[in-house]
């Protein structure tokens, strides 16, 4: 097998990892493509190809080398190499190893981290296999849309000299860190630890092995840290092996080779408490003060130092050369076999949409229709789509296969359970948007768990690409939050349509966006002068908490004459009894209100159901929303209409009546309403486009031929 290794790094852990990969499989031919020339590159590669300077030139150069060398596998080491190898379609399988995701860097601005994540998400479908060093990195990989993720544990790149003792603890007082001087390694924290420690005990020496940013190097040296610059393997063994303690300060990592090198050299190791090392039992610290305490105790107390060393040596049980070799071999086999896997050529693509409810609830029906549009856009018009729905009959006629996902007296349908067990047979798994994952009280929790729980569990465990379209998830009471976070963490991308959902879940794969229905709303053609002559407002209601809230009944009395509109007639969500109890002048049908027409006037509408409000906005009406859940407040804020949404349980009826009257009687107020909507249009339209692009990016455009 011929393997083309691509990296932009000329030193540090990434290049050492590429060398280690070549050494782990000497039976294969290894070609290095990097900025290094043949006389600069390590001797572990059979051939060396040199990359040019610019980004575009490197992308094109990699494509030329792939055609020239004809490797069996391309191995991309680190994020930039991931761009060089995946920016253009590749005729051979690609193994991508990020060596930590830069979007995890807490020091970078949030907007920049989002941009990095979007790049990774866009390129993930072109990775045949993604290599993850830890369970945490594997979860991050899946959150970007990576489908085949292989855990390949790192191993030490050095070994103890034969003459060294069996881990004896010499009375040395040097603290060492190894790595590139860069924000990721947080040399500022190491400098602060050095200053604080030496202020208490000047006999302790601090040393940084490596080089990098000149300004940060100066900061280290100003704190009394000795900076060695880059060193060869022999000097690394001497400098690291002669340390009393290894302290790793990186803010984020894949998994640091230097920690494993320290373990191999029997140097007690202390690490910053970050996600990459959370699965280990290494001694750790959260801040400089804790680090200073651990360092002083380790250097002054032989028993404490021995305990730290024992925990350090545990790493070699699961992170060793043998495990590394075997995992790499599996990765190469997986990449080559994936290239031969039946895919798009020869069979139509297949997708499944989970969590459908009923098209008789026009809001839920709309979300399924929008999901179908996104799936067809991503996979082509000939895609075969299955919809799992609680009221399956309501979705017939949509050109899809419908599964009954309801819990009946005899249990779940056998075909439904079989489909959930085999979600991996689909090219894409989509959770329809909505607010069905709610655990506010016992009955609501039972409904969510029994109806939607099996679908979420199946989506979390499948290897097929998974995306949950814009959701409002929560409240997560009654102990449900840990379980929901565990399951949703395994979904590749979860789009949230409100900030409270993002905050409650606090997961790296949750992305804030807008409700899909907002993408259907346009400010084009709105006419503040085209109000229906009879000027009667419209009220659309539903039962909330089992009845009509007192403020809503008060508002109906204040409005006097009004027309009604029913949004849902599905099962227990049938709004007809609630609407009838309000005694409207007449109850309008969908075609009367929601289908725009040239001769039809616009109306002023007060709506309780969010999608009734959004569909009315799409039809050109002026809408005030009385929301019973977080989703409504987020949607109207995204629309620029935050002042026109109120809590249905405790709003001021007099205020809402004044808003209704102003919209009915004042054309300038309607023009102001339109201006607010126009101002927000570009933002929510771009968010809808981002959702569609992210879904398309989850699915490879082509399947590589063997």
Long-range contacts (C-beta under 8 A, 24 or more apart in sequence): 1-27, 1-28, 1-29, 1-72, 1-73, 1-332, 1-336, 2-28, 2-29, 2-31, 2-69, 2-70, 2-71, 2-72, 2-73, 3-28, 3-29, 3-30, 3-31, 3-71, 3-72, 3-73, 3-74, 3-75, 3-332, 4-31, 4-33, 4-65, 4-66, 4-69, 4-71, 4-73, 4-74, 4-75, 5-30, 5-31, 5-32, 5-33, 5-34, 5-45, 5-75, 5-77, 6-33, 6-34, 6-62, 6-74, 6-75, 6-76, 6-77, 6-81, 6-84, 6-85, 7-32, 7-33, 7-34, 7-76, 7-77, 7-78, 7-81, 8-34, 8-35, 8-51, 8-58, 8-78, 8-80, 8-81, 8-84, 9-34, 9-77, 9-78, 10-34, 10-35, 10-36, 10-40, 11-180, 11-211, 11-230, 12-179, 12-180, 12-210, 12-230, 13-99, 13-179, 13-180, 13-256, 13-257, 13-258, 14-77, 14-78, 14-99, 15-42, 15-77, 16-157, 16-257, 17-77, 17-97, 17-99, 17-154, 17-257, 18-75, 18-77, 19-44, 19-157, 20-154, 20-155, 20-157, 20-257, 20-324, 21-75, 21-77, 21-328, 24-321, 24-324, 24-325, 24-328, 25-325, 25-328, 25-329, 25-332, 28-332, 31-65, 31-69, 31-71, 33-61, 33-62, 33-65, 51-84, 55-83, 58-84, 59-83, 59-84, 59-87, 59-88, 63-88, 63-90, 66-90, 66-91, 66-92, 67-91, 72-332, 72-336, 73-332, 73-335, 73-336, 79-116, 79-120, 82-120, 82-123, 82-127, 83-119, 83-123, 86-123, 86-126, 86-127, 87-123, 89-126, 89-701, 89-702, 90-126, 90-704, 91-704, 91-705, 92-339, 92-704, 93-128, 93-129, 93-335, 93-336, 93-338, 93-339, 93-704, 94-126, 94-127, 94-128, 94-129, 94-335, 95-127, 95-128, 95-129, 95-130, 95-131, 95-331, 95-332, 95-335, 96-127, 96-129, 96-130, 96-131, 96-146, 97-130, 97-131, 97-133, 97-152, 97-254, 98-130, 98-137, 98-141, 98-254, 99-133, 99-254, 100-137, 100-184, 100-252, 100-253, 100-254, 100-276, 101-137, 101-140, 101-141, 101-144, 101-252, 102-184, 104-140, 104-252, 104-275, 104-508, 105-183, 105-184, 105-251, 105-252, 106-251, 106-252, 107-183, 107-186, 107-251, 114-511, 117-144, 117-511, 118-690, 118-694, 120-144, 121-145, 121-493, 121-694, 121-697, 121-698, 122-693, 122-694, 122-697, 123-697, 124-697, 124-698, 125-465, 125-697, 125-698, 125-699, 125-700, 125-701, 126-700, 128-334, 128-335, 128-338, 128-339, 128-704, 129-331, 129-334, 129-335, 129-338, 131-331, 132-254, 133-254, 133-255, 133-276, 134-254, 134-255, 134-275, 134-276, 134-277, 134-279, 135-279, 136-275, 136-276, 136-278, 136-279, 137-254, 137-255, 137-276, 139-489, 139-490, 139-508, 139-509, 140-508, 142-490, 142-492, 142-509, 143-489, 143-492, 143-493, 143-507, 143-508, 143-509, 144-492, 144-493, 145-465, 145-492, 145-493, 145-694, 145-697, 145-698, 146-492, 147-463, 147-464, 147-465, 148-334, 148-338, 148-463, 150-327, 150-330, 150-331, 150-334, 151-327, 152-324, 152-327, 152-328, 152-331, 153-255, 153-318, 153-319, 153-320, 153-323, 153-324, 153-327, 154-254, 154-255, 154-256, 154-257, 154-260, 154-319, 154-324, 155-260, 155-319, 155-320, 155-321, 155-323, 155-324, 156-257, 156-260, 156-261, 156-263, 156-264, 156-316, 156-319, 156-320, 156-321, 157-233, 157-257, 157-260, 157-261, 158-233, 158-236, 158-237, 158-240, 158-261, 158-264, 158-265, 159-264, 160-237, 160-241, 160-264, 160-265, 160-266, 161-237, 161-241, 164-241, 164-265, 164-266, 166-266, 167-266, 167-309, 167-313, 169-268, 169-302, 169-305, 169-306, 169-309, 170-244, 171-244, 172-242, 172-243, 172-244, 173-203, 173-204, 173-205, 173-244, 173-299, 174-204, 174-205, 174-206, 174-207, 174-242, 174-243, 174-244, 174-245, 175-204, 175-205, 175-206, 175-207, 175-243, 175-244, 175-245, 175-246, 175-247, 175-295, 176-206, 176-207, 176-208, 176-209, 176-239, 176-240, 176-243, 176-245, 176-246, 176-247, 176-262, 176-267, 177-206, 177-207, 177-208, 177-209, 177-210, 177-246, 177-247, 177-248, 177-249, 177-258, 178-208, 178-209, 178-210, 178-236, 178-240, 178-246, 178-258, 178-261, 178-262, 179-209, 179-210, 179-248, 179-250, 179-256, 179-258, 180-210, 180-211, 180-212, 181-208, 181-210, 181-211, 181-212, 181-213, 181-216, 181-217, 181-220, 181-227, 182-212, 182-213, 182-216, 183-213, 183-216, 183-251, 184-250, 184-251, 184-252, 184-253, 185-249, 185-250, 185-251, 186-249, 186-250, 186-251, 186-272, 187-213, 187-216, 187-217, 187-219, 187-220, 187-249, 188-216, 188-219, 189-249, 189-251, 189-272, 189-288, 190-220, 190-225, 190-247, 190-249, 191-219, 191-220, 191-222, 191-223, 191-225, 192-223, 192-288, 193-247, 193-249, 193-288, 193-291, 193-292, 193-295, 194-220, 194-223, 194-224, 194-225, 195-223, 195-224, 196-288, 196-289, 196-292, 197-292, 197-295, 197-296, 198-224, 200-292, 200-296, 201-296, 201-299, 204-295, 204-296, 204-299, 207-239, 207-243, 209-236, 209-239, 209-240, 236-261, 237-265, 240-265, 240-267, 241-265, 241-266, 241-267, 243-267, 244-268, 244-298, 244-299, 244-305, 245-269, 245-270, 245-295, 245-298, 245-299, 245-305, 245-308, 246-270, 247-271, 247-291, 247-295, 248-272, 249-291, 250-274, 250-276, 252-276, 253-277, 255-319, 259-315, 260-315, 260-316, 260-319, 262-312, 263-312, 263-313, 263-315, 263-316, 264-316, 266-309, 266-312, 266-313, 267-309, 267-312, 268-298, 268-305, 268-306, 268-308, 268-309, 268-312, 269-308, 269-312, 270-294, 270-295, 270-298, 270-308, 280-314, 280-315, 281-311, 281-314, 282-311, 282-312, 282-315, 283-307, 283-308, 283-311, 283-312, 338-704, 339-703, 339-704, 339-705, 339-706, 340-706, 341-703, 343-427, 343-700, 343-703, 344-427, 344-700, 344-702, 344-703, 345-703, 345-705, 348-382, 348-383, 348-384, 349-379, 349-380, 349-382, 349-383, 349-384, 349-427, 349-428, 349-699, 350-383, 350-384, 350-385, 350-386, 350-425, 350-426, 350-427, 350-428, 351-375, 351-379, 351-383, 351-384, 351-385, 351-386, 351-426, 351-427, 351-428, 351-429, 351-430, 352-385, 352-386, 352-387, 352-388, 352-419, 352-423, 352-426, 352-428, 352-429, 352-430, 353-385, 353-386, 353-387, 353-388, 353-400, 353-430, 353-431, 353-432, 354-388, 354-405, 354-429, 354-430, 354-431, 354-432, 354-455, 354-456, 354-458, 354-459, 355-388, 355-405, 355-431, 355-432, 355-434, 355-436, 355-452, 355-455, 356-387, 356-388, 356-389, 356-390, 356-395, 356-405, 356-432, 357-389, 357-390, 357-391, 357-434, 357-436, 357-570, 358-389, 358-390, 358-391, 358-394, 358-570, 358-571, 358-573, 359-391, 359-394, 359-395, 360-391, 360-394, 360-568, 360-569, 360-570, 360-571, 361-567, 361-568, 361-569, 361-570, 361-573, 362-567, 362-568, 362-590, 362-594, 362-611, 362-612, 362-615, 363-517, 363-567, 363-568, 363-609, 363-610, 363-611, 363-612, 363-614, 363-615, 364-432, 364-434, 364-568, 364-570, 364-611, 365-394, 365-395, 366-517, 366-520, 366-611, 366-615, 367-432, 367-433, 367-434, 367-469, 367-516, 367-517, 367-611, 368-395, 368-398, 368-432, 369-398, 370-433, 370-469, 370-516, 370-517, 370-519, 370-520, 371-430, 371-432, 371-433, 371-469, 371-516, 372-398, 372-400, 374-430, 374-469, 374-516, 374-691, 374-692, 374-695, 375-428, 375-430, 375-695, 377-692, 377-695, 377-696, 378-428, 378-692, 378-695, 378-696, 378-698, 378-699, 379-427, 379-428, 379-699, 383-427, 386-419, 386-426, 388-416, 388-419, 388-455, 390-451, 391-570, 391-571, 394-570, 405-451, 405-455, 406-451, 407-450, 407-451, 412-454, 417-454, 420-454, 420-455, 420-458, 421-458, 423-458, 423-459, 423-462, 423-464, 424-462, 424-463, 424-464, 425-464, 426-464, 427-464, 427-465, 427-699, 428-464, 428-465, 428-466, 428-467, 428-695, 428-698, 428-699, 429-459, 429-462, 429-464, 429-465, 429-466, 429-467, 430-466, 430-467, 430-468, 430-469, 430-695, 431-455, 431-456, 431-459, 431-466, 431-467, 431-468, 431-469, 431-471, 431-491, 432-469, 433-468, 433-469, 433-470, 433-471, 433-495, 433-497, 433-515, 433-516, 434-471, 434-472, 435-471, 435-472, 435-473, 435-629, 435-631, 437-471, 437-473, 437-474, 437-484, 438-473, 438-474, 438-475, 439-474, 439-475, 439-476, 439-477, 439-478, 439-480, 439-484, 440-475, 440-477, 441-477, 441-478, 442-478, 445-477, 445-478, 445-480, 456-487, 456-488, 457-487, 459-487, 459-490, 459-491, 460-486, 460-487, 460-488, 460-489, 460-490, 460-491, 461-490, 465-492, 465-698, 465-699, 466-490, 466-491, 466-492, 466-493, 466-698, 467-491, 467-492, 467-493, 467-494, 467-495, 467-694, 467-695, 467-698, 468-493, 468-494, 468-495, 469-495, 469-516, 469-691, 469-695, 470-495, 470-496, 470-497, 470-513, 470-514, 470-515, 470-516, 470-691, 471-495, 471-496, 471-497, 471-501, 472-496, 472-497, 472-498, 472-501, 472-629, 472-630, 472-631, 472-634, 473-501, 473-504, 473-505, 474-500, 474-501, 474-504, 474-630, 475-504, 476-504, 492-698, 493-694, 493-698, 495-691, 495-694, 497-631, 497-634, 497-635, 498-630, 498-631, 498-633, 498-634, 499-634, 500-630, 500-634, 501-630, 511-694, 513-687, 513-688, 513-690, 513-691, 514-634, 514-635, 514-638, 514-683, 514-684, 514-687, 514-688, 515-610, 515-614, 515-631, 515-634, 515-635, 515-638, 516-688, 516-691, 517-611, 517-614, 517-615, 517-618, 517-635, 518-614, 518-635, 518-638, 518-639, 518-684, 518-685, 518-687, 518-688, 519-684, 519-685, 519-687, 519-688, 519-689, 520-614, 520-618, 521-614, 521-617, 521-618, 521-639, 521-677, 521-681, 521-684, 522-618, 522-681, 523-674, 523-677, 523-678, 523-681, 525-596, 525-620, 526-602, 526-620, 526-674, 526-677, 527-602, 527-620, 528-667, 528-670, 528-671, 528-673, 528-674, 529-667, 530-601, 530-602, 531-601, 531-602, 531-603, 531-604, 531-664, 531-667, 531-670, 532-600, 532-601, 532-602, 532-603, 533-601, 535-664, 535-665, 536-561, 536-562, 536-563, 536-585, 537-562, 537-563, 537-603, 537-604, 537-605, 537-606, 537-660, 537-664, 538-562, 538-563, 538-564, 538-565, 538-588, 538-593, 538-603, 538-604, 538-605, 538-606, 538-621, 539-563, 539-564, 539-565, 539-582, 539-584, 539-605, 539-606, 539-607, 540-564, 540-565, 540-566, 540-567, 540-575, 540-579, 540-605, 540-606, 540-607, 540-608, 540-609, 540-612, 541-575, 541-578, 541-579, 541-582, 541-608, 542-567, 542-568, 542-573, 542-575, 542-578, 542-608, 542-609, 543-575, 543-577, 543-578, 544-608, 544-628, 544-648, 544-649, 545-649, 548-578, 548-581, 548-582, 549-648, 549-649, 549-650, 551-648, 551-649, 551-650, 551-651, 551-652, 551-653, 552-608, 552-626, 552-648, 553-582, 554-653, 555-606, 555-651, 555-653, 555-656, 555-657, 556-582, 556-583, 558-653, 558-654, 558-657, 559-606, 559-657, 559-660, 561-585, 563-587, 563-588, 563-603, 564-588, 565-593, 565-605, 565-607, 565-612, 567-607, 567-609, 567-611, 567-612, 568-609, 575-609, 593-619, 593-621, 594-618, 594-619, 595-619, 596-620, 604-660, 604-663, 604-664, 606-656, 606-660, 608-648, 610-635, 617-677, 622-663, 622-670, 622-673, 624-656, 624-659, 624-660, 624-663, 626-651, 626-656, 638-680, 638-683, 638-684, 638-687, 639-676, 639-677, 639-680, 639-684, 640-676, 640-677, 640-679, 640-680, 641-673, 641-676, 641-677, 641-680, 644-673
